[in-house]
Every structure is written in C-alpha cells, then in structure tokens.
Amino acid sequence: MLKLINFSIKEISEKLDKKEISSVELTKEVFSNIKKIEPKIKAFISLMEKEALEQAKESDKRRANGKKLSAIDGIPISIKDIFCTKDIKTTAGSNMLGDFIPPYDATVVKRIKDAGAVIIGKNNMDAWAHGSSTENSDFFTTHNPWDLERVPGGSSGGSAAAVASGMGFASIGTDTGGSIRQPAAFCGVTGLKPTYGRNSRYGVIAMASSLDCPGVFARSSEDVAILLEIVCGHDLLDSTTVPSKKFKTQNLNVKSSSKFKVQNLKLGLPKEYFGKGLDPKIKEKIMEAVEIYKKMGAKIVEISLPNTDYALAAYYIIQPAEVSSNLARFDGIKYGFSVEKADSKQLSVNSLIDVYMKSRARGFGDEAKRRIMIGTYVLSAGYYDAYYKKAMKVRTLVCRDFNDAFKKVDVIITPTTPTTAFKIGEKSQDPLEMYLSDVYTVSANIAGIPGVSIPVESINNLPVGMQILGPQFSEEMILDISHEYQKITHHHQKVPNLE
C-alpha cells in the first residue's frame, strides 16, 4: 500500500509519468486515508470524492495521450473554504454562508484546475478567517495531527492539518496575519505567504483586503515552489496583482541545477523576536537551525526592527476596520443567511431593521461580531484619527523598518510562533491571549513581504516552525534558503502517528 505522506509532489509526478501509478489509484488511496483519519482530525467542511475521481480519470487520459498539463496534473490537493469554487459550496467557515454555492471559480482555483490538479475537498477554517486556532469555525474544531487535544493553528488550520496527516499533497490557503505560517508551524509542514500582489485575490471571500494573501501549504519548499508557479501571476480581475513580477521554478535551486549557495548570505536575527514572550525551548531550536546555516557559510547579523512592539496593535486596528467594511454586505438582504427566509411564518420579522439585526445575530459568530464592532468603532467619527489613522502611520514605520533591515541583510530569520500548539479551549476565552499567537507573523502582512515557515526540531513531539522573511518578490531566495535547510535536516519529512 502506497504511503502518500512519504512522497513529494515531484516524486509522485514522476511515478505518474512512468505509469507506476495512475491518478485514479492515487486519488482512491487519498480518500481511503481520509476515511480513516478525517473523523479524528476534522480538516474538511466538504469532500468531493465523486468529482475528484472524475478529474483523476481525465488526468490519466491526458497522460496516456502525452498531454500532461503540469507537474500537478492528477495530483490530489485541497482548498481552504474561503476560495469560491463553481457549483461547490463555499462557506468561509460561517453559518452566514452555509448554503452559498458560487457560480464561478476564484482565479487561484481556476489556475489549479487548469493545471489538472485533482481537488479533493474544501478545508475547515476559522469563520471569515478570524482566528488563530480554527476554534472559531461555525461548524466544528479541527484537531492537530500531532496531538488531537491541541489546535492546528488558524485560520487555515484545516489546510495545514490535511497536509500534515497525508490527506492530500498540498493545500491552498490564505494568510492575513499569519494564517498560513502559524498553522504550518503548529502542524509541522511548510507554508508560504507570498508578497502581496503576487497571487490574485479574485474570488477569495474578503476579510481584510489590504492584508489578505493567498498562499500554499505543502510538505517541502520544493513542493511549495511547484504550486506557487502555477497559482501566481497577474490577473486582470484583480488590480492589486503585479504584472511585471514573474515566478519561475527554473530560477530556483529547488527545481534546477543552479549554483545557489547559502555561503556568504547575511541572515538577520531581529532582537525584538527573541526576547520576552518566546518559549526558551523554541528559541533554542531556532538557534540550532541558525547554527546549521552558519556551518553552510552564512553570516549571522543581529538587527533591530524597532517598531515590532507596535505592529500587533496596529494590525488589530487595521484588520478589524477592513473586516467591518467587508462584512457589511452580509445583511440578510443583499448577501448571506436571511432570518426572513429561514422563518417560514416570518412572525419574528417586523421591519427591515429586524431582518438586518436578526440575520446577523444568527449568521455571525462571536469573533466576527467582536471584530465588526472594533472595526466600526475605530472608523467612527471622533475616533478615526486617534486609532485608524495612527495605526496606518505605524504601518508605514513597520515597512520602513524592513526596508532598512534588507539593506543590511539578505533575509530575516525568526520563530514563527512564540509557543508550540496550545490545547483546544486553552485560549478561546481570552481573545487578547489568542491574538498574541500572531505576534511574529503580522508584521510581514503589514509590510507586504513574503515569508515561509518550515519545520525545525520538535519539542515533546510538537512541531516548531522557523520563519524566513525576505524583501518583496524574493520568494525564489527564501524558498532556496529553506530548501537548503530541508536537504540537510529532513524535519519536514516527519509524519504524525495516527494509527
């Protein structure tokens, strides 16, 4: 029996090319794995076995005729349930969209389909992507494959858990403040947040439009690079995508025989990320990884990002402000769950305001309501200057910090999270404590720079993530640097025992 989690996308693609295995056999094996593991993990809101097997049959026909579409043709992957998928339910993890079936595909989804991938299902997530643990899903909580009593991270926790447990080879997620990198760290997989503008947001249900960034989960940097090349690029339907920036895997060491070397690269360690609040054991594991780079010939430089302490506070003003704007459309009339339609007798609805109030009360969860109220407050007359305007000034300072730092170093290395995965329920009653889970990741979204989280040595069998940040549009470099580490250490190949 083929153990899927022991193979990379590149290896599986080669097996398909050599006809050692068919896409149909591969897809059946994935769903066999899902049937055994999914009841424990709960990584999927929707599964599409029938559709996936049809896609697999079409892929096998293409390969038989020598018309392979891409390296992922016939390979099963999953998609976070925030991406619109034509004729397939898309909920954003919320009751408000519990019955929404989009009439079109998100651009990223269309590109995945056009590349011939087999889409196996839609992953669970914090409702509207509001959260760091997937406990805010309106449907159920996803569990961490390494310890079922712990969270997988969020908001893309279902995507990370699916990849970590072998339920598919990769997943497409979104990162607004760390929602790819943080769950990647908690689940022991590789997760990339690209530069803002690298990937299209068209068809992604908006949370915070100036921060949202579609990205990729996979087991390795090599697999992430394969997926990124397919999904990235300019989109006429999204004016924030950048036309002139191309990402090609042939430019990467992970895909070619180029002479990339870590030797003489300057790796920056920001002192603000290694102080109070960081678990000393995580610091130890990150420094061990840094020593490996040092042995490769890299130069380690201590740097400062002085406005780091203000970044999290600024983020939790800017993000709720944009949330309040984006979720305003879901009122039970224009979009979303409507109490008027749900209550056939309509006895409880006396006015238009009643429809608004009662539809939102039932359609939105507690965290969505919290962020809407915070966002509305900071944008209101009398408070806009005191909060939102000041937060935008801090955003400029954070961007300036990174620009200055990248004049001194090539990349920046930090922990991805201050702790390993916490227990389910441990922080759900304390929103501020939960928000601190993103303390090392939000700055990259504020500045619009790319970042990748890769697994390093575990602590008590719980994965630890190391974050590598680079200048805008430096995905090739950060993936090469992470690949060099993964060639030596193989932490990314470890798998949880779910028997």
Summary of the structure (lengths in Angstrom):
residues: 499
radius of gyration: 21.7
end to end distance: 14.6
largest distance: 73.1
contacts: 1932
relative contact order: 0.13
helix: 43%
strand: 15%
